Amino acid sequence: MSQKIKIIGSGFSALAASCYLAKAGYEVEVYEKNATVGGRARQLKKDGFTFDIGPTWYWMPDVFERFFADFNKKPSDYYQLEKLDPAYQVFFDQNDSVIIPGSLDEIYENFEKEEPGSSEKLEKFISKARDNYDIAIKDLVYRPGVSPLELVSPQTATRLGRFFTNISSEVRKEFSNKKLRQILEFPVLFLGAKASDTPAFYSFMNYADFGLGTWHPKGGMYKVIEGIKDLAESLGVIFHLNSPVEKIITEKGKAKGLLINGQEHYADIVLSGADYHHSEQLLPEKLRQYSSDYWQKKTFAPSSLLFYVGFDKKLKNVTHHTLFFDSNFEAHAKDIYDAPKWPEDPLFYASFPSVTDDTCAPDGKEAGIFLIPLAPDLEDTPELRERYFNIILDRFERITGQEIKNNIIFKESFCVNDFKEEYNSYKGNAYGMANTLFQTAFLRPKIRSKKVEHLYFTGQLTVPGPGVPPSLISGKLAAGLIEKNEKK
């Protein structure tokens, strides 16, 4: 008889793990607290508009290809991809922006226009970043964080220095133009920390950005979730929605199942893809690996204030992905990481998927997603949300040279309190635990519980870290450890 596995949550990591485990012959059931699968990667549909509630960037297409190839499938079996050109636009002020095209040669040209001589420096920088990418994404991140020896190889031995310097110093050593520096420091925000706290080895994110490009799945990122769910179901995975887990059942230090809506569901193995901190709260205190002090001392990725807005007209001077860096980059970072508070003059990001994808908005209308990065655990009130919505829309109108406030059909918001309520997110963080030097690889919370037998974890608080591609990889790593350790 095959072993039964119960999985908590249905985000990218849990979905990926469910596929690998079902393929390996386990009986897999997934329990999701919300009404739809996807975890943070859910979808909002309203009045003919479609919004991705969570991730909106499709980077590292090779990771998705590798995932589906493990099941003799391709992404195109489940969704259509389009490479964005331009990839995104960065505004620094009115009539002052830098466009990042879809090809590397054109990016070099645009850098050269901003700072003579910078294209040659960028070529060298991207060459290093590609080198790091080949080592990290094709090898290191597929190791489960069990031992520090996982990081030791002939390739990494010659690059140890890149772990002990940071992205910011590497960028500033080569580029004097402030705008170009900010563009090159931007991708590591996906890793959840300041560029000055992120090891230079993580410059592979710059290769993911410039070298591999930015893509869009037609219909939005949720199409990827639906594709993986379809794959999982074809492998025999069973999904249960509206099923919040109240307790991980244990007996003599062993995981035995889940308590859901007052009913006990027994299993041989439990895997949690829910927030790691929350998952441990489902255990008796003596069986938790990490104390409250442990979590308090960790550097968490930001939370976010998000708005999903339907406009009754097409907008001008925007691209699918648009960044507004017209305020002080360092000051906003300080308000997130050093002295947490609501930022006085926030940077923000806006996505208009309907620029590319006509399924995201009715004809002649525009779907807009606005995001302000915030420190976790801030006070979150309707009044604060409204105040910051007006702040960013005033700047948006000035910078892009158009009036849009009177063209709003509706808006929905999502912030710290929602991350806590909807996802049981620690302090309402949006992206998990940051990938700083002392929160990398084997220094992150472990996939396999040290205190409870047959209990495992996956997701952005464990290995390898924040982001959609790393979450897919985390699911594979968790499934691999289960197969290795749980053979009867």
C-alpha positions in Angstrom: 0.0 0.0 0.0 1.4 3.5 -0.9 2.1 6.0 1.8 -0.4 8.9 2.4 0.9 12.4 2.4 -1.2 15.4 3.5 0.0 18.8 2.2 -0.9 22.1 3.9 -1.4 25.0 1.4 -1.4 25.2 -2.4 1.1 27.8 -3.4 3.8 27.2 -6.0 6.0 25.2 -3.7 3.2 23.0 -2.4 1.8 22.4 -5.9 5.2 21.5 -7.2 5.9 19.1 -4.3 2.5 17.5 -4.8 3.4 16.7 -8.5 6.7 15.1 -7.6 5.3 13.1 -4.7 2.3 11.8 -6.7 4.7 10.8 -9.5 6.8 8.9 -7.0 3.8 6.9 -6.0 2.5 8.5 -2.9 -1.2 9.2 -2.2 -1.3 13.0 -2.1 -4.0 15.3 -0.7 -3.7 19.1 -0.6 -5.6 21.2 1.9 -6.1 24.9 1.1 -7.6 27.4 3.6 -8.9 29.7 0.8 -11.6 29.1 -1.8 -9.1 28.8 -4.7 -5.6 27.2 -5.0 -2.5 29.3 -5.5 -1.5 30.6 -2.1 -0.2 34.1 -2.6 -0.6 33.7 -6.4 -4.3 34.1 -6.6 -6.5 36.0 -9.0 -9.1 38.7 -8.7 -11.9 39.0 -11.4 -14.3 41.9 -11.3 -16.4 43.6 -14.0 -14.6 42.0 -16.8 -11.1 42.8 -15.4 -8.6 40.2 -14.4 -5.7 40.9 -11.9 -3.0 38.7 -10.4 -3.3 39.3 -6.7 0.3 38.2 -6.0 3.3 37.6 -8.4 3.2 39.5 -11.7 6.7 38.9 -13.0 7.6 35.8 -15.0 11.4 35.5 -14.8 13.8 32.5 -15.2 11.7 30.7 -17.8 14.3 27.9 -17.8 13.2 26.9 -14.2 9.6 26.5 -15.3 10.8 24.5 -18.4 12.9 22.3 -16.1 9.9 21.7 -13.8 7.5 20.6 -16.5 10.3 18.6 -18.3 10.5 16.4 -15.1 7.0 15.2 -16.1 7.7 15.1 -19.9 5.7 18.3 -20.4 6.3 21.8 -21.5 5.0 25.1 -20.3 3.2 25.5 -23.7 1.1 22.4 -22.8 -0.6 24.6 -20.2 -0.2 28.3 -21.0 1.0 30.7 -23.7 4.1 32.8 -23.1 5.0 36.1 -24.6 8.4 37.8 -24.2 7.8 41.5 -23.2 9.6 44.1 -25.3 10.1 46.5 -23.6 10.5 44.4 -20.5 9.8 47.4 -18.3 10.2 51.2 -17.9 11.8 53.1 -15.0 10.6 56.6 -14.4 12.9 59.0 -12.5 10.9 62.1 -13.1 8.6 63.7 -15.6 10.1 63.2 -19.1 12.9 61.3 -17.5 12.8 57.5 -17.9 14.9 54.6 -19.0 13.4 51.8 -21.0 14.7 48.2 -20.6 14.2 46.6 -24.0 13.7 42.9 -24.6 17.2 42.3 -26.0 20.5 42.5 -24.3 22.2 44.4 -27.2 19.5 47.1 -27.0 19.9 47.3 -23.2 23.7 47.9 -23.8 22.7 50.7 -26.2 20.4 52.4 -23.7 23.0 52.2 -20.9 25.5 53.8 -23.2 23.1 56.7 -23.9 22.8 57.3 -20.1 26.5 57.0 -19.3 29.2 56.8 -22.0 31.4 53.8 -21.5 28.8 52.0 -19.4 27.9 49.4 -22.1 31.3 47.8 -21.9 31.1 47.7 -18.1 27.6 46.2 -18.3 28.8 43.5 -20.7 31.5 42.5 -18.1 29.0 42.7 -15.3 26.4 40.6 -17.1 29.1 38.0 -18.0 29.8 37.6 -14.3 26.1 37.4 -13.6 25.6 34.7 -16.2 28.5 32.8 -14.7 26.8 33.1 -11.3 23.5 32.1 -12.8 25.0 28.9 -14.3 26.4 27.9 -10.9 23.4 29.0 -8.8 20.3 28.2 -10.7 21.5 25.2 -12.6 23.2 23.6 -9.6 23.4 25.1 -6.1 19.7 26.0 -5.6 18.7 22.4 -6.3 20.5 21.3 -3.1 18.3 20.9 0.0 20.3 23.0 2.6 21.1 20.0 4.8 24.9 20.8 5.0 27.3 23.6 4.4 29.3 21.2 2.3 26.6 21.6 -0.4 28.1 25.0 -1.2 31.6 23.6 -1.7 32.6 22.8 -5.3 35.5 23.7 -7.6 33.2 26.4 -9.1 32.2 28.0 -5.8 35.7 27.7 -4.3 37.0 30.3 -6.8 34.0 32.6 -6.1 33.9 32.8 -2.3 34.7 36.5 -2.4 31.4 37.1 -4.1 29.6 36.0 -0.9 31.5 38.4 1.3 30.9 41.6 -0.8 27.5 42.9 -1.7 25.6 43.8 -4.9 25.6 47.5 -4.1 29.3 47.8 -3.8 29.9 45.8 -7.0 27.5 48.0 -8.9 28.8 51.3 -7.5 32.4 50.3 -8.2 31.6 50.1 -11.9 28.8 52.6 -12.5 28.7 56.3 -11.5 25.3 57.1 -13.0 22.7 57.1 -10.2 19.9 55.9 -12.5 21.8 53.0 -13.9 22.9 52.0 -10.3 19.2 51.9 -9.2 18.2 49.8 -12.2 21.0 47.3 -11.5 20.1 47.1 -7.8 16.4 46.7 -8.4 16.3 42.9 -9.3 17.6 41.9 -5.8 14.5 43.4 -4.3 12.9 40.1 -5.3 15.3 38.4 -2.8 13.8 40.5 0.0 16.8 42.6 1.2 18.7 45.8 0.4 21.3 45.5 -2.3 23.9 46.5 0.4 22.9 43.4 2.4 22.7 40.9 -0.5 25.9 39.0 -1.4 27.4 39.9 -4.8 26.9 36.3 -5.9 23.2 37.1 -6.3 24.0 39.2 -9.3 22.6 36.2 -11.1 19.3 38.1 -10.8 20.7 40.7 -13.2 21.2 38.0 -15.7 17.7 36.7 -15.1 16.5 40.2 -15.8 18.6 41.4 -18.8 19.8 38.1 -20.2 16.7 35.9 -20.0 14.1 38.7 -20.2 10.7 39.3 -18.8 7.8 37.2 -19.9 4.0 37.2 -19.6 1.7 34.1 -19.5 -1.5 35.0 -21.5 -4.3 35.4 -18.9 -1.8 36.2 -16.1 0.4 34.4 -13.7 -2.6 32.5 -12.4 -2.5 30.5 -15.6 0.7 28.9 -14.4 -1.0 28.0 -11.1 -3.9 26.4 -13.1 -1.4 24.6 -15.3 0.5 23.0 -12.3 -2.8 22.1 -10.6 -4.0 20.4 -13.9 -0.7 18.5 -13.9 -1.1 17.5 -10.3 -4.6 16.2 -10.8 -3.5 14.2 -13.8 -1.0 12.5 -11.5 -3.7 11.7 -8.9 -3.4 14.6 -6.4 -6.7 15.4 -4.6 -7.4 19.0 -3.6 -9.6 20.2 -0.7 -10.5 23.9 -0.6 -11.9 26.0 2.3 -10.0 23.6 4.5 -8.0 25.6 7.1 -5.7 23.4 9.2 -6.2 23.8 12.9 -3.5 21.4 14.2 -0.8 19.0 13.0 -1.6 15.8 14.8 1.4 14.2 16.5 1.9 11.1 18.5 5.2 10.2 20.3 7.1 12.8 18.3 5.7 11.7 15.0 3.4 13.6 12.6 0.2 11.6 12.2 -2.1 13.9 10.2 -4.1 17.1 10.3 -7.1 18.4 12.2 -9.4 20.3 9.8 -12.8 21.7 10.7 -12.8 19.6 13.8 -12.1 16.3 11.9 -8.9 14.3 12.0 -7.3 13.3 8.7 -4.6 10.8 9.2 -1.4 10.4 7.1 2.0 8.8 7.1 3.8 12.1 6.2 2.9 15.8 6.5 4.3 18.5 4.3 3.5 22.1 5.0 3.7 24.7 2.2 2.0 27.3 4.5 4.0 30.0 6.2 6.8 28.2 8.2 6.2 30.2 11.4 2.5 29.6 11.3 3.0 25.9 10.5 5.0 25.5 13.7 2.3 27.2 15.7 0.1 24.2 14.7 2.4 22.0 16.9 2.8 21.8 20.7 5.4 24.3 21.8 7.9 21.6 22.8 7.9 20.3 19.2 8.6 23.6 17.5 12.2 23.9 16.2 12.4 27.7 16.2 11.5 30.1 19.1 9.8 33.5 18.9 13.2 35.0 19.5 14.6 33.2 16.4 11.9 34.6 14.1 12.2 38.1 15.6 15.9 38.3 14.8 15.5 37.3 11.2 15.4 39.7 8.3 12.1 39.4 6.5 11.3 40.5 3.1 8.9 43.5 2.8 5.2 43.5 3.0 3.3 45.5 0.4 0.3 47.8 -0.1 -1.4 46.8 -3.3 -4.2 48.3 -5.3 -6.1 46.6 -8.1 -7.8 49.3 -10.2 -10.1 49.2 -13.2 -9.9 52.3 -15.5 -12.5 53.2 -18.1 -9.9 54.2 -20.7 -6.5 53.2 -22.0 -3.6 54.9 -20.2 -0.7 56.7 -21.9 3.1 56.6 -21.4 3.1 53.2 -19.5 4.4 49.8 -20.2 3.3 46.4 -18.9 5.7 46.8 -16.0 6.5 50.3 -14.9 8.7 51.4 -11.9 8.6 54.8 -10.3 12.0 55.7 -8.8 11.3 59.4 -8.7 11.8 59.5 -4.9 14.8 58.7 -2.7 15.7 55.0 -3.1 17.9 54.8 0.1 15.3 56.6 2.3 12.6 54.2 1.3 14.9 51.2 1.9 15.7 52.7 5.4 12.0 52.9 6.2 11.6 49.2 5.3 14.7 47.6 6.9 16.4 50.0 9.3 13.8 52.0 11.1 10.5 50.5 10.0 7.7 53.0 9.4 5.3 54.1 6.6 7.5 55.8 4.0 7.3 59.5 3.6 7.9 59.5 -0.1 7.6 55.9 -1.4 8.9 54.3 -4.5 6.2 52.2 -6.2 5.6 49.8 -9.0 2.7 49.7 -11.4 1.7 46.8 -13.7 -0.8 47.2 -16.6 -1.2 43.7 -18.0 -3.9 44.8 -20.4 -1.2 46.8 -22.3 0.0 43.3 -23.4 -3.0 41.0 -22.8 -6.5 41.9 -24.0 -8.0 39.2 -21.8 -7.1 41.3 -18.7 -9.6 44.2 -19.3 -12.7 45.0 -21.4 -12.0 46.6 -24.8 -10.8 50.2 -24.4 -10.2 49.9 -20.7 -7.1 49.3 -18.6 -6.3 47.0 -15.6 -3.8 48.6 -13.2 -1.9 47.0 -10.3 0.0 49.4 -8.0 2.4 48.2 -5.3 4.3 50.1 -2.5 6.9 48.0 -0.6 6.5 48.3 3.1 8.1 47.1 6.3 6.3 44.1 7.8 3.9 44.5 10.7 3.1 48.1 10.2 -0.2 49.6 11.3 -2.7 49.0 8.5 -5.9 51.1 8.4 -8.3 52.1 5.6 -7.3 55.7 6.1 -3.6 54.9 5.6 -4.4 52.9 2.5 -6.4 55.8 1.0 -3.8 58.4 1.8 -1.0 56.4 0.0 -3.3 55.7 -2.9 -3.7 59.4 -3.4 0.1 60.0 -2.9 1.1 57.6 -5.7 -1.7 58.6 -8.1 -0.8 62.3 -7.8 2.8 61.4 -8.7 1.6 59.0 -11.5 -0.5 61.7 -13.1 2.3 64.3 -12.9 5.0 62.0 -14.2 3.1 60.4 -17.0 1.3 63.6 -18.0 -2.3 62.5 -17.8 -5.3 62.6 -15.4 -6.7 59.3 -14.4 -8.5 59.7 -11.0 -11.8 60.5 -12.6 -11.4 57.4 -14.8 -11.4 54.9 -12.0 -14.3 52.4 -12.2 -13.3 50.6 -9.0 -10.3 49.8 -6.8 -9.5 47.0 -4.3 -6.6 47.0 -1.9 -4.5 44.4 -0.1 -2.0 45.1 2.7 -0.4 43.9 5.9 -3.6 42.8 7.6 -4.7 40.8 4.5 -1.3 39.0 4.3 -1.8 37.9 7.9 -5.4 37.0 7.5 -5.4 35.4 4.0 -2.0 33.6 4.2 -1.1 33.4 7.9 2.0 35.4 6.9 4.5 36.2 9.7 4.1 39.9 10.4 2.3 40.2 7.2 5.4 39.9 5.0 4.8 39.4 1.3 7.9 37.6 0.1 9.2 35.4 2.9 12.6 35.5 4.5 15.3 37.6 2.8 18.4 36.0 1.2 21.1 37.8 3.2 24.5 36.2 3.8 23.4 34.6 7.1 20.0 33.5 5.7 21.3 31.6 2.7 21.2 27.8 1.9 21.9 25.7 5.0 21.4 28.8 7.2 17.7 29.0 6.4 14.9 27.1 8.3 15.2 23.4 7.5 13.0 21.5 5.1 12.9 18.4 7.4 11.8 18.9 11.0 14.4 18.2 13.6 11.8 17.5 16.3 8.9 15.8 14.6 9.4 12.7 12.5 7.6 12.5 9.1 7.1 16.4 9.1 8.5 18.6 6.3 8.3 22.2 5.1 8.5 23.9 1.8 8.2 27.4 0.5 9.9 30.8 0.6 10.9 30.7 4.3 13.0 27.6 3.7 15.4 26.6 0.9 16.2 28.2 -1.5 14.3 31.4 -0.8 11.8 34.0 -2.0 10.3 34.2 -5.5 8.3 32.0 -7.8 11.1 30.0 -9.4 12.7 29.3 -6.0 9.4 28.2 -4.7 9.0 25.6 -7.5 12.5 24.4 -6.7 11.7 24.3 -3.0 8.8 21.9 -3.8 11.1 19.6 -5.7 13.7 19.7 -2.8 11.1 18.8 -0.2 9.7 16.0 -2.3 13.2 14.7 -2.8 14.0 14.6 0.9 10.7 12.8 1.6 11.5 10.2 -1.0 15.0 9.8 0.4 14.1 9.6 4.1 10.6 8.0 4.2 11.2 4.8 2.3 9.4 1.9 4.1 
